[in-house]
Each structure stands twice: as structure tokens, then as C-alpha cells.
């Protein structure tokens, strides 16, 4: 049954929101913001028109699942493309374009299997896990040292420190993870058991834990009453969404605790025995001790679930006692074991007096960036088209089980999945960590997206299959997760160190005096952030890190990634101030006597 009135109200709100957003850009005298807003305006209005047309012709009253086909050719095609992708990967020293093409075709063929053919959940999970394993392994095990946003560099250094000393690092070394060490303890145990290199062990264990995500997500969807094909499409879309693929490549503590959140949702909603409650307590401890900021974010999601349940669902699973237990656990850790971090993160920010009074626009949000912004985020625009359709269906159509709760949670998740004003400002991005919430809401937004695809598939079959395939391709070749394809994205910096660069880094380790200043680009200075020496049973940082932009000519060593400078430029600013780049030696400050030189790295003194 479809509530047409609710559908039209939803469509009216969407139209009002996007039109007002476009007008505000002109009203405040920044039309380039309105140009960026076209990324939201065009797909939203198109989705509204499609929804209204569907309501008129009666498509929404039908079962929106298309009839499946019985053709084993789908299995053969998938196996062929997947095998060819493996062969092309094994025959090349890096991720070649041939591998990229075969891998994309394998993912698209799996999409066809889900949309047009009934396949078992076990077979679907096997194919999905095989593809995810191949994609992630092609990056983290094919290149010398994949670092992504550079967070993983610091975590590997802290793990090495823990192995060398045998006890937790102090607040002086890393105040952010001194009270939240479970990630590093887990990897330390894994390295001691396997006797593997720290980098390889970290990425291997990360991969194994990351692959739990599609399994638990599918279980939650099926038990929530979601039809099998819709549940599989949700997992497929969520697994290959850019934000999820990126977290698979750089599986840091906040991604670990998200797996814990999925387990917690499953235990609270679908399990009620005493042993399940005990397991839930253990999972809560893992979340609270695993990452600082995520606990507060998950608490907000649990409160949101309580509110949504009481509005749209007959049976109540999330109770105030769950929220109270979770809140007491993480506030206790923050107050009694991480009070210094609490003061650093919250009190200093609030004392600055600038968070809410003088919002500073991020450096990457500028007039000249408007059109490039649209091109680089076309995948989000296409996804928004289907998500708006799915949201309209969830609002207006009756769903059995827990589906409507997840759908409305996905509507809230749209705020973090798609570009909007909260992403424009340094203060909101830094204090609220909205970029991290996008990953948390991925399964729920993917559910809306999948509903939108399947409804549209009933309406315009061939056209929607093409759009869905393009969406999957955009997700995978996004500049974030495929930045090493230089011909596809020539202006994007590499997200990994080469062997030659690691040799240059080892030169620093062996021959540069302790406590020297190291001046370099952003990824290299992050590498030396937690470099350490052991003195009197405690650790001191071995190097103070500096960026080229901060190089004031003081004595020190300049580490220059020569090959990266010539090909892409060197990044010399962090995420919040916008990425600045140096493109030539004439722009380098204070390059003095060369003490190490190769085609890849130069070190001067």
C-alpha cells in the first residue's frame, strides 16, 4: 500500500530544499556555491519527477522486483572476468589498466546477477568477498607501502613501539590512543603469532576483519525482513561504495569499531538470550576502548534509533537502558582514563571562541574549484538520484519488519553521505568529524539506494541497468581509491611510497642524527611523526616533523620525493586547510647541500 499524500509531501520538501540551497548561494554573493549545488539540484529534481511519474502510472503499487532469469551464462561471465583480473594482476608489477578493466567487468557482472537472477546468499557472499579481497590486495600488497590518508603510518609505528617495549606507549608519545589501545594490542598479538613483518601483518588482519562487514550486513538485512535480492543489492552497493572501499584499504580503529557497531545492532535487535547480552557487553567494551570519537557518534545513532522505533515500528528493541549503559561506559573512560585527551579535544576547541562565531571555509572550497568539484563527485550525484527515489518509497510505502527503521536512518545518513554546508567549514569538519559518519551510515544509505534502483528497474529496465553499472564503476575508479592510475587521474598524488622512497627513508633512519628537524611533504612528515628511540625505559620522539610550507631555514634535513615532485607535485598542507602543492625545484625553500641523490629521492642538508 502506497500513501500518495506522504509521497507528494516528501517531493515538495526535496524541491523546496534544493531550490533554497541554490538561491542562498546567490543571496550571500557566492554564486560558485550554487554551481557546486547543481550536483544536488539536478539529480534531486530528476528523482522527484520520476517518483511523480511512477505514482501516476501506478508503478509504486506493484511489487517492484523484476522477474528473474534462469541463465547460467551469468555465472560463466563472472568467473571469466574474475579469473582474467587475477591473471592480469599476477602478471604485472602493479595494478595495470587491464586488471582494472577486467575487475570492473567482474563487479558489473555480479551486479547483473543480483538484479536479474536469483542467486543464493552463500554464492553471493563468496563472490563479493572474492572481489573485495582482490581489490584490497591489489593495492596494499602490490605496492611497497600504501598509506592512504597517512593515518595507517602512525598506527604501524605505535604497533612497532608496543612490540619493542612490551607495554603501552605513554601519553607523551600519543595522547589520542593512550587510553584506547585495543587496535594496537590486537595487531601486536597477531605479529607475535605469525612472525610476519608489521606492515604486512597489519594489512592482512585488517582485510580479514573488514570482510566481516558484508556478511553481518546481509544477515541483518535478511533478518529485518528485507527481500533477498534487495538485501544482496544493499550489500553489493555498500561494499563497493567509495567510502567503504577506502576504509577497506585503510582499516584504522574507527573502522574496527564500526564492525563492532554492526554486531551490537544484530545482538540487540535479533538476539535476546543471556549469553547474547554478555556478548553485547564485550562488544560495547571493544567499541569504547577501540576508538575515542566513535563512541559518542554511535551513542547518537542509538538515540536516533530509539526515536525512530517509537515513531514507525510496533516492536521496541532499543531501550533507554542500552543507551545508558553505553553512555556510562564511554564517559567513564573519557573522564577517568582519558581526561587529558578530553581537555585537549573539547575544552581547547571551545575556549578558542571561534567554533560557532567565525566559521572558516576550507581552502578547497573556492570559486575555481566549483566545476572540478562537480566532475570529481559525479558518483555522488548519480547515487543521490537513486537515494531520493528510495527515500520517497520508504516514506510512502508500507514495509514489513525493521526495514522502515533502517530506511529512515538512511535518510538521516544522507546528510553525511552527500556534499552539504557542514563539509565546507574547517571547524565543523574537525569538531564533528562528519567525514567519518559517512562510513557509519553506509549500509543504511545503500539500502535506500538499492530500493531506488529496484523500483526504477521496474519502471525503465534497460536504462536503470546501465545507470547502475555506471554508478558501480564510478565508485571503484573514484580518485580516492584509484589514485595510482596516473593516466585516469593525472593530477592526483600517489597514496603509497615506492621502494625507492622507502630506501631514502631508511637512509634517514641510519645516518641522520637523532632529534634533527626533518622538512618534507605531508606524507613523509607523517611517517616520522611517531619515529622513536628508547631512553631510560621510555620513548622519546626521534624527529620533529615540519612541512615545506613551514620551512623557515632552520638547520635540518630536506627530504624531497623527486619523482613525485615531477609527476604530481608535493603536498605541503593538511586536510583542514586544503591541500597546497609544490610543483618545481624553484618553489622549494632552503634546498642546500645534497647528501643523498637518486632518481626518486633527494636529501639535502
N, C-alpha and C positions, 0 to 999 in steps of 0.2 A: 504494500500500500504506500502511495506517494502523497505527501502533503504539499500540494502545489503552492499554497499560500506561503509556507515556510521557504520554499524554493525561490519564489519571487522576492521575498524579503531579503534573503541571502544575496541574490543577484543585485538588488538595489544597493545594499551595503557595500558590495565589492565595487560597483561602478562609482558610488559616491567617494569611497576611499581613494581610488586611483586617480580620479579627476581632481580631487582636492590636493593630492600629492603633487600633481603636475602644476597646478595653479600656484601652490606655495612657492615653488622654485622661482617663478616669475615675480611673485609679490615681494620676496625678500631680495630681489635683484641678482639672483644667481641662476640664470637660465640653463647653465650646464648641468645643474642638478635635475632639472626637468628632462634634459636629454638622457641622463642616466636613468631617470624614472621610466623611460619608454620600455625598458627591459621588463618592468612590471605591468605597465599600462596595456601594451599590445596583447600579451598572452591572457591577461585577466579579462579584458573586454571580449576577446575571441572566445574564451571559455564560457562567459556569460551568454553570448549569442548562441553557442552550441547547446547549452543547457536549456535555454528557452525554446529552441527549435526541437530538441528532444521531447520536451514536455508537450509541445503542440501535436507532434506526430504520434505520441503515445509510447515512445521507446522506453521511457523510465518505468512504465507499468509492467514491462515484460521482465523475464529472467534475463539478466544481461550477460550470461555466459554463453559464448558461441558454441556451436556443436563441434565436438572433437572429431578428428580424422583418425583413421586406422591405417597408418602407413609407416612401415619400418624403415623407410628411406630416411626419416628424420634421424634415427639412431646412427645410421651409416654415415650421414653427412657430418654429424657432430664428431664422431670418432675419427673421421678422416681429417678434419680441420685441426682437432686437438693433437693428434699424432704428428701432423706436419709442423705444428707450432713447437712441439717438443724437439723434433729433429732439427728444425732451423735454429732453435736456441742452443742445442748442444753442439752444433757445427760452427757457431760464431763465438767470438771472444766477448761480445756484448749483445745487447738487445737490438738485433737488426730490424730493419723495416719489414723484412719477410716474416720474421716472427710476429711482429706487431699485427700484420695483416691477417695471418692465419689465426692468431689468438682472437682478434676481433670477430672474425667469421665464426669461430667456435662458440663465442659468447652469444652472438646473434642467433646461431642455430639452436642453442639451448633456449633462447627466448621464444623462438618459433615452436619448439617442442612444448613449452609451457602454455603458450597461447592457443595452440591448435590441436594439441594431443594430450590425452590423459596419461600421465606417467606417474609411477609410484613415487612416494615420498623418499624412499631409500635411494632409488635411482637418481632422483633429482638432487638430493644432498650429495651423493657421490660425485656427480658431475660438477656441482657448484664448488665443492671443496677442492676437487682436482684443478679447476680453473683458478680459484683463488691462490692455491699453493703454487701453481705455475707462475702466476703474475708476480707474487711477492718474492718468490725465489729468484725470478729473473732479474730482480733489482738488487736485493740485499746480499745475494750470494754470487752475483755475476760481477759486481764492481768491488773495488778494493775496500771502500768504506762509505756506505750510504749513510748520510746524516740528516737528510730532510730539512727540518727547521732548526737543526742543531741541538735539540733537546737530548737526543739519544747519546750525543757525545759526552755530556756531563754525567749522565746516568751510568755509562760504562766506566767512566773514571771513578765514580763513587763505589761501584761494584769492585773494581780492582783494589781500591783502598781498603774496603771491608775484608777482602780476601787476604791482603798483605798483613793487616794488623790483627784480625780476628775479633774485633769488636766494632761497635757502631762509631761512625765519624761524629765529631763534635759539632756544636752549633757554629763554631768559628769557620768550619770548612763549608757547611751548607745548612743554613738555618731553615730552609724550606722543607728538607726531608729528614732532618734530625729526629723529629718526633713521628715521622711517617715512613718507616724504613722497610715495610714488608716486601715491596718490589725488589729492593736490592738484596734482601736476605734470601728471597726465593732464587734469584739468579746466582747468588753466591753458592747456595747448595747445589744447584744444577751444574755449575762449573766444577765444583769439587767432585761430584759424582761422575761426570762424563770426561773430566780431564781435557776438555776442549778449550780452544782459545776463547777469551772472554767475549769478543765481538761475535764470533760465530755461534757460541752457545746462547747469547742473549737473543739473537735474531731467530734461532731455531726454536727456543722455548716460547718466544713471543708468537711465532707462527702457529704453534700447536694450540696455544690458548686462544688466539684470535679465531681459529677455526671452530671454536665452540659457539661463536656468535650466531652463525646461520642455523645451527642445529637447535639451539634453545629458542631462537626467534620463531622457527617453524613450529616447534612444539607448542609455544604459547599461542600462536595464531590458530592452529588446529583445535586446541582445547577451548579457545574462545568462541568457537562456532563458525569460524571463517571457512568457507568452501575451499576444497583442496587446491584448486587451480589459482584462486585468489591468494591463498596463503603462500603458494610457491612463487607467484609473481612478486609478492611483497618481499620475500626473502631475496629473490634474484635482483630486484631493483635496489633494495637496501644494501646488498653485498657489493654491488658494483657502482654504487654512488661514489662520487669523488671523495667525499669526506670520509667514507668508510674505508676505501682503498688506501687513502693516505694514512689512516690510523693503523691499518694493517702493515704498512711499510715502516711506520714509526710508532711502535706499540709501547707507549710510555705509560706511567702509572695511572693517569686518568682513563686510559682505555682499559686497563686491567679492572678498575673498579666498576666500569660500565658493564662488563661481563657479570660482575657481582650483582649489579642492579637488576639485570635480566633474571638471574637466578632468584633474587628476592621477590620479584614480581610473580614468578612462577610458583614459588612456595606459598606466598600469601594468598594468591587467587585460587590455586588449584590443589593445594595440599593443606591438610588440617590436622594430621596426626601429631602426637607429641614429639616423635623423632624429627619430624619436619620442622617443628618450631625450634628445636635445638639447632638444627642445621641453619635455620634462618638467623639465629643469634650469631653463629660463626660467620655467616656471610656479612652481617652487619659489622662485626669486628673487622673483617677483611676490608670493607669499604672505608670505615672510619680511619683505620690505621694505614690504608694504602695511599690515600691522596687527600690533601688538605681541602681544597676548594670544592671538590666534587661532592663532599658530604652535604654542604649547605645547598648545593644545587639539587641533589637528589631529595633532600628534605622538602624543598619547594615543590618538586614533582609529586611527591607523596601527598602533600596537602592539596595539590590540584586534583589528584585522583580522587581524594575523599569528596571534594566538592562536586566533581563531575558525576561520580557514582550516585550521589544523593539526588541529582537532578534527572539523570536519564536512565539509571539502572535500578531494577527492582531489588536485587540482592546486594547487600553491602559486604564487601570483603575487606577494604581498608578501613581500619578503625582508629580513633584518636590514640589508642594505646600504642599502635605501631609507630605513629609519628612521635609520641612522647619518648618511647624507648630509643628511637633513632636519634632524636634531638639531644637527649641526655647523654648518650654515648659520645657523640661528636663534640658537644660543648664541653664535656668533662676533659677530653683530650686537649682541646684548644686552651682551656683555662689552666689546667694543672700541669700539662706537659709541653705545651707549645705557646706559653704566654708571650715569649719574646717575638715569635712569629706573628701572633695576634696583634701585638703593638706595632710591629713593622708594617704589616699589610693594611690594617684597618685604621689605627689611630693616626699614623703619619699621613695617610691619604686624606682623612677627614680634617686634620689640623691644617692642611695646606689651604683650605678655604676656596679652592678653585674647581672642585669637582662639579658643583652644580651652578656656579656663578659665571665662570668664564670657560665654557667648553671650547676646546681646541680641535679644529678639524684636522684629521690625519693628513700627512703630507701627500699621500697617494690620491687624495680626493681633490682634484684640481680641474680647471676648465679644459686643459689639453688632454686630460685622461678620459673624458666622457665617452667618446666613440670607441676607444680601445676597451674601456670597461664593458661596453655592450658586447663587443666581439668576443672577449675572453669569458663572458658569462652567458653565452647563448644556451648552454646546457641548463642553466637555472631558469632561463626564460621558457624553454620548452617544457621543463619539468613543471613549472608553475601552471602552464596551460592545463595539464592533466590533474594537478593537485587541486586547482579551483573546481574543476568538474567533479572530482572525487569528494571534495568538501561539500559541494551542493547536494550530492547524492546522500551523503551521511546525514546532513541536516534535514533532508526532506523525506527520506525513505526509512521504513522500519527495518531494523536488523535484529536478528536473534543473538542471544549470548552477550558476550562482552565487546562486540565489535564497535558499537556506537561510542563506548567509552574511549577506545583506542582512537577512533576517528576524530573525536573532539579534541583529544590530547594532541593529535597530529595537526589540528587547526591552530592550536597554540604554538606548536613547533614550527609553523610556517614563519613566525616572527624571527626565528633564529636561522632558518634554512635559506631564506632569500634576502637579498640586499634591502636594507631599510635604514632610516636615520641613526639607529643605535650603533651601526657599524661605522659611521662617519667620524666619530669623535674618539680621540685618544683616551679620554677619561672613562667613558662607558666601556670601551673595548678592554681597557686594562683592569678596571674595578669589577665589572660584572662578568668578564670572561665569556662574552656572548659567542665567540668563535668556538668555544668548547661545547656549548649547549647544542650546537648544530649536530654534533655527533650523537649526543644523548637522544635526541628526538628523531634520529634517522629511521628506526623501524616504524614509527607511527606516521611520519610524513610519507614514507614509502608505501604504507597501507593506503593512504589517500590517493597517492599517485597510481597505485595498481587498480583501485576502484575506478579511477578516471579512465585508465587505459581500457579496461574490460567493458565499461559502459560504452565508450566511444567505439570500441571494436564491433559492438552490435550495430552501431549506427553507421559507421563507414569502415568496413573491414580492411580493405587493402591499404587505404590511406593511413589508418592508425597503425598497422603493422610496420609501415615504412617509418612513420614518426617515432615509434617505439624503438626501432632498430637504431635510428639516428641518435636518439637520446642515450642509449647504452654506449654507442661509440663515443659520443661527446664526453660521457662520464669517464671513460677509460683513457682517452687521449687528452684529457684536461692538462693544461700546463703544470698543474701541481704535481701530478703523478707520472707524467711522461716528459719531464723537462730535459731529459738527456737525449731526446730525439731532436738534434740540433736543426735539422732541415725543416721540421714541422714548426718549431718554436725557436727561431734563431736568436731572439733577444733574452731568452730565459737562462739564468745561471744554472750551472750544474748543481745537483743536490748530492754529490758524492766526491770524495777525494780519489785521485788516481794513485797508482803505485808510485809514480814519480814524486807526487806531492807528499806521500807518506814517507818516502826516503828523505825528503827535505825536512820533514817534521822530526824524523829520527836524528838528523844532524843537530837540530836544536837541542834535543834531549841529551845528546852525548857531549857536545862541545860548547854550548852556551852556558856561561856561569849562572848559578842559582840566583834567583831574585833579580834577574835582569828584566828590563822593560822589553816586551815583545810588541811591535807595532805591525799590524797586518789587517786583512779584511775580516769581515764579521765571522764567517765560519771558522777560520783559523784561530782567531782570538777566543772563540768559544771552546775550541779544542784545548787550549791552555788554561781555561778557566779553573779547572779542578786539578791541574797538574800539581804534584805534591812531593815533598820529601819528608822523611821520618826523622825527627829530632827529639830526644828525651821522651820517648814513648808517646809522642803526639805528633800530629801532622801540621806542617806549615805549607802554605801555598808557595809553589816554587817560582811562579811568574805573575807579575801584574799585567793584566791584559789592557791593551789600548787599541783604538781603531785608527785608521789612517786619518779620518776626519779630526781626530783629537791629537794627532801627532804635532807636538809643539817644539820639536827639535831637540828634546832632551836626550841624553845618552841612552842607547838601547839598540835593538836589532830590528831591522825591517825585513819581514818575510813576505815575499812577493810571489804569488802564483802567476808566473809568467804566461803560461798557455791560456789560463782562464782570463787574464787581463786582455790578451789579444783577441780572444774569441767572443767573450761576453761582457767584459768589464768586471771590476771587483766591487762587491757590495761593502759599503762602509757605514751603514746606518742600520738601526734595528727596526723591528716590525712596527712599533708605535709611531715613530717619527717619519715613516716612509722610507723606502729603500733608495739611497743615493748610490751612484756608481762612479768609479774612475775608469776611464777608457784608454788612457795612454800614459807613457812614462813621464811626459811633460806635466801631467797633473799630479804626479806623486811628490809629496813633500819630503825633503830631507833624505834623499837617496844618496848615501855616501859610499864608502869603500865596500866593494863586493868581496865577500868571503866565501860564498858558495854560489855556483852558477851551473845551471843545466838548461835544457830547452823548456823545462817545465817550471822550475823554481829558481828564484834568485834570493839570496840573503845578503843584506848589507849591514855595515856597522858604522 
